[in-house]
Amino acid sequence: MKVKCQRTNNEIELVDGFFVSPMHTGEWEFVSKDAPGNNDYNIAVKALISTPEGLVDWLAHLSEKTWFSADNFFKFMYKFRAENNLYNMS
């Protein structure tokens, strides 16, 4: 499935993108590997979906970050899901 990179507006495969956050803001974006960015915290979508254990481990790891805001993260996920019609995908 193709979705838009939020920095370049180019459409890419969801699995080829990254969820990123500039740690000083705690906000999240979906970006392509060629999107401009500096020292953003990032996680490859491919790494998240490779195994259920990987997803659980990443979420637990993320919750340990002092800058992480679960509210910001899930607001982003809800918005991203709506913008890309990702409801009830399985």
Distance bins in CASP14 RR format, pairs under 12 A and 6 or more apart:
PFRMAT RR
TARGET T0000
AUTHOR 0000-0000-0000
RMODE 2
METHOD distances of the structure
MODEL  1
1 11 0 0 0 0 1 0 0 0 0 0 0
1 12 0 0 0 0 0 1 0 0 0 0 0
1 13 1 0 0 1 0 0 0 0 0 0 0
1 14 1 0 1 0 0 0 0 0 0 0 0
1 15 0 0 0 0 1 0 0 0 0 0 0
1 16 0 0 0 0 0 1 0 0 0 0 0
1 17 0 0 0 0 0 1 0 0 0 0 0
1 45 0 0 0 0 0 1 0 0 0 0 0
1 49 0 0 0 0 0 1 0 0 0 0 0
1 81 0 0 0 0 0 1 0 0 0 0 0
1 84 1 0 0 1 0 0 0 0 0 0 0
1 85 0 0 0 0 1 0 0 0 0 0 0
1 86 1 0 0 1 0 0 0 0 0 0 0
1 89 1 0 0 1 0 0 0 0 0 0 0
2 10 0 0 0 0 1 0 0 0 0 0 0
2 11 1 0 1 0 0 0 0 0 0 0 0
2 12 1 0 0 1 0 0 0 0 0 0 0
2 13 1 0 0 1 0 0 0 0 0 0 0
2 14 1 0 0 1 0 0 0 0 0 0 0
2 15 0 0 0 0 0 1 0 0 0 0 0
2 16 0 0 0 0 1 0 0 0 0 0 0
2 17 0 0 0 0 0 1 0 0 0 0 0
2 30 0 0 0 0 0 1 0 0 0 0 0
2 32 0 0 0 0 0 1 0 0 0 0 0
2 84 0 0 0 0 1 0 0 0 0 0 0
2 85 0 0 0 0 0 1 0 0 0 0 0
2 86 0 0 0 0 0 1 0 0 0 0 0
3 9 0 0 0 0 0 1 0 0 0 0 0
3 10 0 0 0 0 0 1 0 0 0 0 0
3 11 1 0 0 1 0 0 0 0 0 0 0
3 12 1 0 0 1 0 0 0 0 0 0 0
3 13 1 0 0 1 0 0 0 0 0 0 0
3 14 1 0 1 0 0 0 0 0 0 0 0
3 15 0 0 0 0 1 0 0 0 0 0 0
3 16 0 0 0 0 1 0 0 0 0 0 0
3 17 0 0 0 0 1 0 0 0 0 0 0
3 18 0 0 0 0 0 1 0 0 0 0 0
3 19 0 0 0 0 0 1 0 0 0 0 0
3 29 0 0 0 0 0 1 0 0 0 0 0
3 30 1 0 0 1 0 0 0 0 0 0 0
3 31 0 0 0 0 0 1 0 0 0 0 0
3 32 0 0 0 0 1 0 0 0 0 0 0
3 45 0 0 0 0 1 0 0 0 0 0 0
3 80 1 0 0 1 0 0 0 0 0 0 0
3 81 0 0 0 0 0 1 0 0 0 0 0
3 82 0 0 0 0 0 1 0 0 0 0 0
3 83 1 0 0 1 0 0 0 0 0 0 0
3 84 1 0 1 0 0 0 0 0 0 0 0
3 85 0 0 0 0 1 0 0 0 0 0 0
3 86 0 0 0 0 1 0 0 0 0 0 0
3 89 0 0 0 0 0 1 0 0 0 0 0
4 10 1 0 0 1 0 0 0 0 0 0 0
4 11 1 0 1 0 0 0 0 0 0 0 0
4 12 1 0 0 1 0 0 0 0 0 0 0
4 13 0 0 0 0 0 1 0 0 0 0 0
4 14 0 0 0 0 0 1 0 0 0 0 0
4 17 0 0 0 0 0 1 0 0 0 0 0
4 29 0 0 0 0 0 1 0 0 0 0 0
4 30 1 0 0 1 0 0 0 0 0 0 0
4 31 0 0 0 0 1 0 0 0 0 0 0
4 32 0 0 0 0 1 0 0 0 0 0 0
4 35 0 0 0 0 0 1 0 0 0 0 0
4 80 0 0 0 0 1 0 0 0 0 0 0
4 83 1 0 0 1 0 0 0 0 0 0 0
4 84 1 0 0 1 0 0 0 0 0 0 0
4 85 0 0 0 0 0 1 0 0 0 0 0
5 11 1 0 0 1 0 0 0 0 0 0 0
5 12 1 0 1 0 0 0 0 0 0 0 0
5 13 0 0 0 0 0 1 0 0 0 0 0
5 14 0 0 0 0 0 1 0 0 0 0 0
5 16 0 0 0 0 1 0 0 0 0 0 0
5 17 1 0 0 1 0 0 0 0 0 0 0
5 18 0 0 0 0 1 0 0 0 0 0 0
5 19 0 0 0 0 0 1 0 0 0 0 0
5 20 0 0 0 0 0 1 0 0 0 0 0
5 29 0 0 0 0 1 0 0 0 0 0 0
5 30 1 0 0 1 0 0 0 0 0 0 0
5 31 1 0 1 0 0 0 0 0 0 0 0
5 32 1 0 1 0 0 0 0 0 0 0 0
5 33 0 0 0 0 1 0 0 0 0 0 0
5 34 0 0 0 0 1 0 0 0 0 0 0
5 35 1 0 1 0 0 0 0 0 0 0 0
5 36 0 0 0 0 0 1 0 0 0 0 0
5 37 0 0 0 0 0 1 0 0 0 0 0
5 45 0 0 0 0 0 1 0 0 0 0 0
5 80 0 0 0 0 0 1 0 0 0 0 0
5 84 0 0 0 0 0 1 0 0 0 0 0
6 12 0 0 0 0 0 1 0 0 0 0 0
6 17 0 0 0 0 0 1 0 0 0 0 0
6 18 0 0 0 0 0 1 0 0 0 0 0
6 19 0 0 0 0 0 1 0 0 0 0 0
6 20 0 0 0 0 1 0 0 0 0 0 0
6 21 0 0 0 0 0 1 0 0 0 0 0
6 27 0 0 0 0 0 1 0 0 0 0 0
6 28 0 0 0 0 1 0 0 0 0 0 0
6 29 1 0 1 0 0 0 0 0 0 0 0
6 30 1 0 1 0 0 0 0 0 0 0 0
6 31 1 0 0 1 0 0 0 0 0 0 0
6 32 0 0 0 0 1 0 0 0 0 0 0
6 35 1 0 0 1 0 0 0 0 0 0 0
6 36 0 0 0 0 0 1 0 0 0 0 0
6 37 0 0 0 0 0 1 0 0 0 0 0
6 40 0 0 0 0 0 1 0 0 0 0 0
6 76 0 0 0 0 1 0 0 0 0 0 0
6 79 0 0 0 0 0 1 0 0 0 0 0
6 80 0 0 0 0 1 0 0 0 0 0 0
6 83 0 0 0 0 1 0 0 0 0 0 0
6 84 0 0 0 0 0 1 0 0 0 0 0
7 17 0 0 0 0 0 1 0 0 0 0 0
7 18 0 0 0 0 0 1 0 0 0 0 0
7 20 0 0 0 0 1 0 0 0 0 0 0
7 22 0 0 0 0 0 1 0 0 0 0 0
7 29 1 0 0 1 0 0 0 0 0 0 0
7 30 0 0 0 0 1 0 0 0 0 0 0
7 31 1 0 1 0 0 0 0 0 0 0 0
7 32 1 0 0 1 0 0 0 0 0 0 0
7 33 0 0 0 0 0 1 0 0 0 0 0
7 34 0 0 0 0 1 0 0 0 0 0 0
7 35 1 1 0 0 0 0 0 0 0 0 0
7 36 1 0 0 1 0 0 0 0 0 0 0
7 37 1 0 0 1 0 0 0 0 0 0 0
7 38 0 0 0 0 0 1 0 0 0 0 0
7 40 0 0 0 0 0 1 0 0 0 0 0
8 17 0 0 0 0 0 1 0 0 0 0 0
8 29 0 0 0 0 0 1 0 0 0 0 0
8 30 0 0 0 0 0 1 0 0 0 0 0
8 31 1 0 0 1 0 0 0 0 0 0 0
8 32 1 0 0 1 0 0 0 0 0 0 0
8 33 0 0 0 0 0 1 0 0 0 0 0
8 34 1 0 0 1 0 0 0 0 0 0 0
8 35 1 0 1 0 0 0 0 0 0 0 0
8 36 1 0 0 1 0 0 0 0 0 0 0
8 37 0 0 0 0 0 1 0 0 0 0 0
9 30 0 0 0 0 0 1 0 0 0 0 0
9 31 0 0 0 0 0 1 0 0 0 0 0
9 32 0 0 0 0 1 0 0 0 0 0 0
9 35 0 0 0 0 1 0 0 0 0 0 0
10 16 0 0 0 0 0 1 0 0 0 0 0
10 17 0 0 0 0 0 1 0 0 0 0 0
10 30 0 0 0 0 0 1 0 0 0 0 0
10 31 0 0 0 0 1 0 0 0 0 0 0
10 32 1 0 0 1 0 0 0 0 0 0 0
10 33 0 0 0 0 0 1 0 0 0 0 0
10 34 0 0 0 0 1 0 0 0 0 0 0
10 35 0 0 0 0 1 0 0 0 0 0 0
11 17 0 0 0 0 0 1 0 0 0 0 0
11 30 0 0 0 0 0 1 0 0 0 0 0
11 32 0 0 0 0 1 0 0 0 0 0 0
11 84 0 0 0 0 0 1 0 0 0 0 0
12 18 0 0 0 0 0 1 0 0 0 0 0
12 30 0 0 0 0 1 0 0 0 0 0 0
12 31 0 0 0 0 1 0 0 0 0 0 0
12 32 1 0 1 0 0 0 0 0 0 0 0
12 33 0 0 0 0 1 0 0 0 0 0 0
12 34 0 0 0 0 1 0 0 0 0 0 0
12 35 0 0 0 0 1 0 0 0 0 0 0
12 45 0 0 0 0 1 0 0 0 0 0 0
12 46 0 0 0 0 0 1 0 0 0 0 0
12 84 0 0 0 0 0 1 0 0 0 0 0
13 30 0 0 0 0 0 1 0 0 0 0 0
13 32 0 0 0 0 1 0 0 0 0 0 0
13 33 0 0 0 0 0 1 0 0 0 0 0
13 45 0 0 0 0 1 0 0 0 0 0 0
13 46 0 0 0 0 1 0 0 0 0 0 0
13 49 0 0 0 0 0 1 0 0 0 0 0
13 84 0 0 0 0 0 1 0 0 0 0 0
14 30 0 0 0 0 1 0 0 0 0 0 0
14 31 0 0 0 0 0 1 0 0 0 0 0
14 32 0 0 0 0 0 1 0 0 0 0 0
14 44 0 0 0 0 0 1 0 0 0 0 0
14 45 1 0 1 0 0 0 0 0 0 0 0
14 46 0 0 0 0 1 0 0 0 0 0 0
14 48 0 0 0 0 0 1 0 0 0 0 0
14 49 0 0 0 0 1 0 0 0 0 0 0
14 80 0 0 0 0 1 0 0 0 0 0 0
14 81 0 0 0 0 0 1 0 0 0 0 0
14 83 0 0 0 0 0 1 0 0 0 0 0
14 84 1 0 0 1 0 0 0 0 0 0 0
14 85 0 0 0 0 0 1 0 0 0 0 0
14 86 0 0 0 0 1 0 0 0 0 0 0
14 89 0 0 0 0 1 0 0 0 0 0 0
15 30 0 0 0 0 0 1 0 0 0 0 0
15 32 0 0 0 0 0 1 0 0 0 0 0
15 33 0 0 0 0 0 1 0 0 0 0 0
15 44 0 0 0 0 1 0 0 0 0 0 0
15 45 1 0 1 0 0 0 0 0 0 0 0
15 46 1 0 1 0 0 0 0 0 0 0 0
15 47 0 0 0 0 0 1 0 0 0 0 0
15 48 0 0 0 0 1 0 0 0 0 0 0
15 49 1 0 0 1 0 0 0 0 0 0 0
15 50 0 0 0 0 1 0 0 0 0 0 0
16 30 0 0 0 0 0 1 0 0 0 0 0
16 31 0 0 0 0 0 1 0 0 0 0 0
16 32 1 0 0 1 0 0 0 0 0 0 0
16 33 1 0 0 1 0 0 0 0 0 0 0
16 34 0 0 0 0 0 1 0 0 0 0 0
16 35 0 0 0 0 0 1 0 0 0 0 0
16 44 0 0 0 0 1 0 0 0 0 0 0
16 45 1 0 0 1 0 0 0 0 0 0 0
16 46 1 0 0 1 0 0 0 0 0 0 0
16 47 0 0 0 0 0 1 0 0 0 0 0
16 49 0 0 0 0 0 1 0 0 0 0 0
17 29 0 0 0 0 0 1 0 0 0 0 0
17 30 1 0 0 1 0 0 0 0 0 0 0
17 31 1 0 0 1 0 0 0 0 0 0 0
17 32 1 0 1 0 0 0 0 0 0 0 0
17 33 1 0 0 1 0 0 0 0 0 0 0
17 34 0 0 0 0 0 1 0 0 0 0 0
17 35 0 0 0 0 1 0 0 0 0 0 0
17 42 0 0 0 0 1 0 0 0 0 0 0
17 43 0 0 0 0 1 0 0 0 0 0 0
17 44 1 0 0 1 0 0 0 0 0 0 0
17 45 1 0 1 0 0 0 0 0 0 0 0
17 46 1 0 0 1 0 0 0 0 0 0 0
17 47 0 0 0 0 0 1 0 0 0 0 0
17 48 0 0 0 0 0 1 0 0 0 0 0
17 49 0 0 0 0 0 1 0 0 0 0 0
17 80 0 0 0 0 0 1 0 0 0 0 0
18 28 0 0 0 0 0 1 0 0 0 0 0
18 29 0 0 0 0 1 0 0 0 0 0 0
18 30 1 0 0 1 0 0 0 0 0 0 0
18 31 1 0 1 0 0 0 0 0 0 0 0
18 32 1 0 0 1 0 0 0 0 0 0 0
18 33 1 0 0 1 0 0 0 0 0 0 0
18 34 0 0 0 0 0 1 0 0 0 0 0
18 35 0 0 0 0 1 0 0 0 0 0 0
18 37 0 0 0 0 0 1 0 0 0 0 0
18 40 0 0 0 0 1 0 0 0 0 0 0
18 41 0 0 0 0 1 0 0 0 0 0 0
18 42 1 0 1 0 0 0 0 0 0 0 0
18 43 1 0 0 1 0 0 0 0 0 0 0
18 44 1 0 1 0 0 0 0 0 0 0 0
18 45 1 0 0 1 0 0 0 0 0 0 0
18 46 0 0 0 0 1 0 0 0 0 0 0
18 47 0 0 0 0 1 0 0 0 0 0 0
18 48 0 0 0 0 1 0 0 0 0 0 0
19 26 0 0 0 0 0 1 0 0 0 0 0
19 27 0 0 0 0 0 1 0 0 0 0 0
19 28 1 0 1 0 0 0 0 0 0 0 0
19 29 1 0 0 1 0 0 0 0 0 0 0
19 30 1 0 0 1 0 0 0 0 0 0 0
19 31 0 0 0 0 1 0 0 0 0 0 0
19 32 0 0 0 0 0 1 0 0 0 0 0
19 35 0 0 0 0 0 1 0 0 0 0 0
19 40 0 0 0 0 1 0 0 0 0 0 0
19 41 0 0 0 0 1 0 0 0 0 0 0
19 42 1 0 0 1 0 0 0 0 0 0 0
19 43 1 0 1 0 0 0 0 0 0 0 0
19 44 0 0 0 0 1 0 0 0 0 0 0
19 45 1 0 0 1 0 0 0 0 0 0 0
19 46 0 0 0 0 0 1 0 0 0 0 0
19 47 0 0 0 0 0 1 0 0 0 0 0
19 48 1 0 0 1 0 0 0 0 0 0 0
19 49 0 0 0 0 0 1 0 0 0 0 0
19 55 0 0 0 0 0 1 0 0 0 0 0
19 58 0 0 0 0 1 0 0 0 0 0 0
19 59 0 0 0 0 0 1 0 0 0 0 0
19 62 0 0 0 0 1 0 0 0 0 0 0
19 72 0 0 0 0 0 1 0 0 0 0 0
19 73 0 0 0 0 1 0 0 0 0 0 0
19 76 0 0 0 0 1 0 0 0 0 0 0
19 77 0 0 0 0 1 0 0 0 0 0 0
19 80 0 0 0 0 1 0 0 0 0 0 0
20 26 0 0 0 0 0 1 0 0 0 0 0
20 27 0 0 0 0 1 0 0 0 0 0 0
20 28 1 0 0 1 0 0 0 0 0 0 0
20 29 1 0 1 0 0 0 0 0 0 0 0
20 30 1 0 0 1 0 0 0 0 0 0 0
20 31 1 0 1 0 0 0 0 0 0 0 0
20 32 0 0 0 0 0 1 0 0 0 0 0
20 33 0 0 0 0 0 1 0 0 0 0 0
20 35 0 0 0 0 1 0 0 0 0 0 0
20 36 0 0 0 0 0 1 0 0 0 0 0
20 37 1 0 0 1 0 0 0 0 0 0 0
20 38 0 0 0 0 0 1 0 0 0 0 0
20 39 0 0 0 0 0 1 0 0 0 0 0
20 40 1 0 1 0 0 0 0 0 0 0 0
20 41 1 0 0 1 0 0 0 0 0 0 0
20 42 1 0 1 0 0 0 0 0 0 0 0
20 43 1 0 0 1 0 0 0 0 0 0 0
20 44 0 0 0 0 0 1 0 0 0 0 0
20 45 0 0 0 0 0 1 0 0 0 0 0
20 73 0 0 0 0 0 1 0 0 0 0 0
20 76 0 0 0 0 0 1 0 0 0 0 0
21 27 1 0 0 1 0 0 0 0 0 0 0
21 28 1 0 1 0 0 0 0 0 0 0 0
21 29 1 0 0 1 0 0 0 0 0 0 0
21 30 0 0 0 0 0 1 0 0 0 0 0
21 31 0 0 0 0 0 1 0 0 0 0 0
21 37 0 0 0 0 0 1 0 0 0 0 0
21 39 0 0 0 0 0 1 0 0 0 0 0
21 40 1 0 0 1 0 0 0 0 0 0 0
21 41 1 0 1 0 0 0 0 0 0 0 0
21 42 1 0 0 1 0 0 0 0 0 0 0
21 43 0 0 0 0 1 0 0 0 0 0 0
21 62 0 0 0 0 1 0 0 0 0 0 0
21 65 0 0 0 0 1 0 0 0 0 0 0
21 67 1 0 0 1 0 0 0 0 0 0 0
21 68 0 0 0 0 1 0 0 0 0 0 0
21 69 0 0 0 0 1 0 0 0 0 0 0
21 72 1 0 0 1 0 0 0 0 0 0 0
21 73 1 0 0 1 0 0 0 0 0 0 0
21 76 0 0 0 0 1 0 0 0 0 0 0
22 28 0 0 0 0 1 0 0 0 0 0 0
22 29 0 0 0 0 1 0 0 0 0 0 0
22 31 0 0 0 0 0 1 0 0 0 0 0
22 36 0 0 0 0 0 1 0 0 0 0 0
22 37 0 0 0 0 1 0 0 0 0 0 0
22 38 1 0 0 1 0 0 0 0 0 0 0
22 39 1 0 0 1 0 0 0 0 0 0 0
22 40 1 0 1 0 0 0 0 0 0 0 0
22 41 1 0 0 1 0 0 0 0 0 0 0
22 42 0 0 0 0 0 1 0 0 0 0 0
22 67 0 0 0 0 1 0 0 0 0 0 0
22 72 0 0 0 0 0 1 0 0 0 0 0
23 38 0 0 0 0 0 1 0 0 0 0 0
23 39 1 0 0 1 0 0 0 0 0 0 0
23 40 1 0 0 1 0 0 0 0 0 0 0
23 41 1 0 1 0 0 0 0 0 0 0 0
23 42 0 0 0 0 0 1 0 0 0 0 0
23 62 0 0 0 0 0 1 0 0 0 0 0
23 65 1 0 0 1 0 0 0 0 0 0 0
23 66 0 0 0 0 1 0 0 0 0 0 0
23 67 1 0 1 0 0 0 0 0 0 0 0
23 68 0 0 0 0 1 0 0 0 0 0 0
23 69 0 0 0 0 0 1 0 0 0 0 0
23 72 0 0 0 0 0 1 0 0 0 0 0
24 38 0 0 0 0 0 1 0 0 0 0 0
24 39 0 0 0 0 1 0 0 0 0 0 0
24 40 0 0 0 0 1 0 0 0 0 0 0
24 41 0 0 0 0 0 1 0 0 0 0 0
24 66 0 0 0 0 0 1 0 0 0 0 0
24 67 1 0 0 1 0 0 0 0 0 0 0
24 69 0 0 0 0 0 1 0 0 0 0 0
25 40 0 0 0 0 1 0 0 0 0 0 0
25 41 0 0 0 0 0 1 0 0 0 0 0
25 67 0 0 0 0 1 0 0 0 0 0 0
25 68 0 0 0 0 0 1 0 0 0 0 0
25 69 0 0 0 0 1 0 0 0 0 0 0
25 72 0 0 0 0 1 0 0 0 0 0 0
25 73 0 0 0 0 0 1 0 0 0 0 0
25 76 0 0 0 0 0 1 0 0 0 0 0
26 40 0 0 0 0 1 0 0 0 0 0 0
26 41 0 0 0 0 1 0 0 0 0 0 0
26 62 0 0 0 0 0 1 0 0 0 0 0
26 65 0 0 0 0 1 0 0 0 0 0 0
26 66 0 0 0 0 0 1 0 0 0 0 0
26 67 1 0 1 0 0 0 0 0 0 0 0
26 68 1 0 0 1 0 0 0 0 0 0 0
26 69 1 0 1 0 0 0 0 0 0 0 0
26 70 0 0 0 0 0 1 0 0 0 0 0
26 71 0 0 0 0 1 0 0 0 0 0 0
26 72 1 0 1 0 0 0 0 0 0 0 0
26 73 0 0 0 0 1 0 0 0 0 0 0
26 75 0 0 0 0 0 1 0 0 0 0 0
26 76 0 0 0 0 1 0 0 0 0 0 0
27 40 0 0 0 0 0 1 0 0 0 0 0
27 41 0 0 0 0 0 1 0 0 0 0 0
27 67 0 0 0 0 0 1 0 0 0 0 0
27 68 0 0 0 0 0 1 0 0 0 0 0
27 69 0 0 0 0 1 0 0 0 0 0 0
27 71 0 0 0 0 0 1 0 0 0 0 0
27 72 1 0 1 0 0 0 0 0 0 0 0
27 73 0 0 0 0 1 0 0 0 0 0 0
27 75 0 0 0 0 1 0 0 0 0 0 0
27 76 1 0 0 1 0 0 0 0 0 0 0
27 79 0 0 0 0 0 1 0 0 0 0 0
28 40 0 0 0 0 1 0 0 0 0 0 0
28 41 0 0 0 0 1 0 0 0 0 0 0
28 42 0 0 0 0 0 1 0 0 0 0 0
28 43 0 0 0 0 0 1 0 0 0 0 0
28 62 0 0 0 0 0 1 0 0 0 0 0
28 67 0 0 0 0 0 1 0 0 0 0 0
28 68 0 0 0 0 0 1 0 0 0 0 0
28 69 0 0 0 0 1 0 0 0 0 0 0
28 70 0 0 0 0 0 1 0 0 0 0 0
28 71 0 0 0 0 0 1 0 0 0 0 0
28 72 1 0 0 1 0 0 0 0 0 0 0
28 73 1 0 1 0 0 0 0 0 0 0 0
28 74 0 0 0 0 1 0 0 0 0 0 0
28 75 0 0 0 0 1 0 0 0 0 0 0
28 76 1 1 0 0 0 0 0 0 0 0 0
28 77 1 0 0 1 0 0 0 0 0 0 0
28 78 0 0 0 0 0 1 0 0 0 0 0
28 79 0 0 0 0 1 0 0 0 0 0 0
28 80 0 0 0 0 1 0 0 0 0 0 0
29 35 0 0 0 0 1 0 0 0 0 0 0
29 36 0 0 0 0 0 1 0 0 0 0 0
29 37 0 0 0 0 1 0 0 0 0 0 0
29 40 0 0 0 0 1 0 0 0 0 0 0
29 41 0 0 0 0 0 1 0 0 0 0 0
29 42 0 0 0 0 1 0 0 0 0 0 0
29 43 0 0 0 0 0 1 0 0 0 0 0
29 72 0 0 0 0 0 1 0 0 0 0 0
29 73 0 0 0 0 0 1 0 0 0 0 0
29 76 1 0 0 1 0 0 0 0 0 0 0
29 77 0 0 0 0 0 1 0 0 0 0 0
29 79 0 0 0 0 0 1 0 0 0 0 0
29 80 0 0 0 0 1 0 0 0 0 0 0
29 83 0 0 0 0 0 1 0 0 0 0 0
30 40 0 0 0 0 0 1 0 0 0 0 0
30 42 0 0 0 0 0 1 0 0 0 0 0
30 43 0 0 0 0 0 1 0 0 0 0 0
30 44 0 0 0 0 0 1 0 0 0 0 0
30 45 0 0 0 0 1 0 0 0 0 0 0
30 48 0 0 0 0 0 1 0 0 0 0 0
30 76 0 0 0 0 1 0 0 0 0 0 0
30 77 0 0 0 0 1 0 0 0 0 0 0
30 79 0 0 0 0 0 1 0 0 0 0 0
30 80 1 0 1 0 0 0 0 0 0 0 0
30 81 0 0 0 0 0 1 0 0 0 0 0
30 83 0 0 0 0 1 0 0 0 0 0 0
30 84 0 0 0 0 1 0 0 0 0 0 0
30 86 0 0 0 0 0 1 0 0 0 0 0
31 37 1 0 0 1 0 0 0 0 0 0 0
31 40 0 0 0 0 1 0 0 0 0 0 0
31 41 0 0 0 0 0 1 0 0 0 0 0
31 42 1 0 0 1 0 0 0 0 0 0 0
31 43 0 0 0 0 0 1 0 0 0 0 0
31 44 0 0 0 0 0 1 0 0 0 0 0
31 45 0 0 0 0 0 1 0 0 0 0 0
31 80 0 0 0 0 0 1 0 0 0 0 0
32 42 0 0 0 0 0 1 0 0 0 0 0
32 44 0 0 0 0 0 1 0 0 0 0 0
32 45 0 0 0 0 0 1 0 0 0 0 0
33 42 0 0 0 0 1 0 0 0 0 0 0
33 44 0 0 0 0 1 0 0 0 0 0 0
33 45 0 0 0 0 0 1 0 0 0 0 0
33 46 0 0 0 0 0 1 0 0 0 0 0
35 42 0 0 0 0 0 1 0 0 0 0 0
40 67 0 0 0 0 0 1 0 0 0 0 0
41 58 0 0 0 0 0 1 0 0 0 0 0
41 61 0 0 0 0 0 1 0 0 0 0 0
41 62 0 0 0 0 1 0 0 0 0 0 0
41 65 1 0 0 1 0 0 0 0 0 0 0
41 66 0 0 0 0 0 1 0 0 0 0 0
41 67 0 0 0 0 1 0 0 0 0 0 0
41 68 0 0 0 0 1 0 0 0 0 0 0
41 73 0 0 0 0 0 1 0 0 0 0 0
42 48 0 0 0 0 0 1 0 0 0 0 0
42 58 0 0 0 0 0 1 0 0 0 0 0
42 62 0 0 0 0 0 1 0 0 0 0 0
43 49 0 0 0 0 0 1 0 0 0 0 0
43 50 0 0 0 0 0 1 0 0 0 0 0
43 54 0 0 0 0 0 1 0 0 0 0 0
43 55 0 0 0 0 1 0 0 0 0 0 0
43 57 0 0 0 0 0 1 0 0 0 0 0
43 58 1 0 0 1 0 0 0 0 0 0 0
43 59 0 0 0 0 0 1 0 0 0 0 0
43 61 0 0 0 0 1 0 0 0 0 0 0
43 62 0 0 0 0 1 0 0 0 0 0 0
43 65 0 0 0 0 0 1 0 0 0 0 0
43 68 0 0 0 0 0 1 0 0 0 0 0
43 73 0 0 0 0 0 1 0 0 0 0 0
44 50 0 0 0 0 1 0 0 0 0 0 0
44 54 0 0 0 0 0 1 0 0 0 0 0
44 58 0 0 0 0 0 1 0 0 0 0 0
45 55 0 0 0 0 0 1 0 0 0 0 0
45 58 0 0 0 0 0 1 0 0 0 0 0
45 80 0 0 0 0 0 1 0 0 0 0 0
45 86 0 0 0 0 0 1 0 0 0 0 0
46 54 0 0 0 0 0 1 0 0 0 0 0
46 55 0 0 0 0 0 1 0 0 0 0 0
46 58 0 0 0 0 0 1 0 0 0 0 0
47 53 0 0 0 0 0 1 0 0 0 0 0
47 54 1 0 0 1 0 0 0 0 0 0 0
47 55 0 0 0 0 1 0 0 0 0 0 0
47 57 0 0 0 0 1 0 0 0 0 0 0
47 58 1 0 0 1 0 0 0 0 0 0 0
47 61 0 0 0 0 0 1 0 0 0 0 0
48 54 1 0 0 1 0 0 0 0 0 0 0
48 55 1 0 1 0 0 0 0 0 0 0 0
48 56 0 0 0 0 0 1 0 0 0 0 0
48 57 0 0 0 0 1 0 0 0 0 0 0
48 58 1 0 0 1 0 0 0 0 0 0 0
48 59 0 0 0 0 1 0 0 0 0 0 0
48 61 0 0 0 0 0 1 0 0 0 0 0
48 62 0 0 0 0 0 1 0 0 0 0 0
48 77 0 0 0 0 0 1 0 0 0 0 0
49 55 1 0 0 1 0 0 0 0 0 0 0
49 58 0 0 0 0 0 1 0 0 0 0 0
49 89 0 0 0 0 0 1 0 0 0 0 0
50 57 0 0 0 0 0 1 0 0 0 0 0
50 58 0 0 0 0 0 1 0 0 0 0 0
51 57 0 0 0 0 1 0 0 0 0 0 0
51 58 0 0 0 0 0 1 0 0 0 0 0
52 58 0 0 0 0 0 1 0 0 0 0 0
52 59 0 0 0 0 0 1 0 0 0 0 0
53 59 0 0 0 0 0 1 0 0 0 0 0
53 60 0 0 0 0 0 1 0 0 0 0 0
54 60 0 0 0 0 1 0 0 0 0 0 0
54 61 0 0 0 0 1 0 0 0 0 0 0
54 62 0 0 0 0 0 1 0 0 0 0 0
55 61 0 0 0 0 0 1 0 0 0 0 0
55 62 0 0 0 0 0 1 0 0 0 0 0
56 62 0 0 0 0 0 1 0 0 0 0 0
56 63 0 0 0 0 0 1 0 0 0 0 0
57 63 0 0 0 0 0 1 0 0 0 0 0
57 64 0 0 0 0 0 1 0 0 0 0 0
58 64 0 0 0 0 0 1 0 0 0 0 0
58 65 0 0 0 0 0 1 0 0 0 0 0
58 68 0 0 0 0 0 1 0 0 0 0 0
58 73 0 0 0 0 0 1 0 0 0 0 0
59 65 0 0 0 0 0 1 0 0 0 0 0
59 68 0 0 0 0 0 1 0 0 0 0 0
59 70 0 0 0 0 1 0 0 0 0 0 0
59 73 0 0 0 0 1 0 0 0 0 0 0
59 74 0 0 0 0 0 1 0 0 0 0 0
59 77 0 0 0 0 0 1 0 0 0 0 0
60 68 0 0 0 0 0 1 0 0 0 0 0
61 68 0 0 0 0 1 0 0 0 0 0 0
62 68 1 0 1 0 0 0 0 0 0 0 0
62 69 0 0 0 0 0 1 0 0 0 0 0
62 70 0 0 0 0 1 0 0 0 0 0 0
62 72 0 0 0 0 0 1 0 0 0 0 0
62 73 1 0 0 1 0 0 0 0 0 0 0
62 74 0 0 0 0 0 1 0 0 0 0 0
63 69 0 0 0 0 0 1 0 0 0 0 0
63 70 1 0 0 1 0 0 0 0 0 0 0
63 73 0 0 0 0 1 0 0 0 0 0 0
65 72 0 0 0 0 0 1 0 0 0 0 0
65 73 0 0 0 0 0 1 0 0 0 0 0
67 73 0 0 0 0 0 1 0 0 0 0 0
68 74 0 0 0 0 0 1 0 0 0 0 0
68 76 0 0 0 0 0 1 0 0 0 0 0
69 75 0 0 0 0 1 0 0 0 0 0 0
69 76 0 0 0 0 1 0 0 0 0 0 0
70 76 0 0 0 0 0 1 0 0 0 0 0
70 77 0 0 0 0 0 1 0 0 0 0 0
71 77 0 0 0 0 0 1 0 0 0 0 0
71 78 0 0 0 0 0 1 0 0 0 0 0
72 78 0 0 0 0 0 1 0 0 0 0 0
72 79 0 0 0 0 0 1 0 0 0 0 0
73 79 0 0 0 0 0 1 0 0 0 0 0
73 80 0 0 0 0 0 1 0 0 0 0 0
74 80 0 0 0 0 0 1 0 0 0 0 0
74 81 0 0 0 0 0 1 0 0 0 0 0
75 81 0 0 0 0 0 1 0 0 0 0 0
75 82 0 0 0 0 0 1 0 0 0 0 0
76 82 0 0 0 0 0 1 0 0 0 0 0
76 83 0 0 0 0 0 1 0 0 0 0 0
77 83 0 0 0 0 0 1 0 0 0 0 0
77 84 0 0 0 0 0 1 0 0 0 0 0
77 86 0 0 0 0 1 0 0 0 0 0 0
77 87 0 0 0 0 0 1 0 0 0 0 0
78 84 0 0 0 0 0 1 0 0 0 0 0
78 86 0 0 0 0 0 1 0 0 0 0 0
78 87 0 0 0 0 0 1 0 0 0 0 0
79 86 0 0 0 0 0 1 0 0 0 0 0
80 86 1 0 0 1 0 0 0 0 0 0 0
80 87 0 0 0 0 0 1 0 0 0 0 0
81 87 1 0 0 1 0 0 0 0 0 0 0
81 88 0 0 0 0 1 0 0 0 0 0 0
81 89 0 0 0 0 1 0 0 0 0 0 0
END
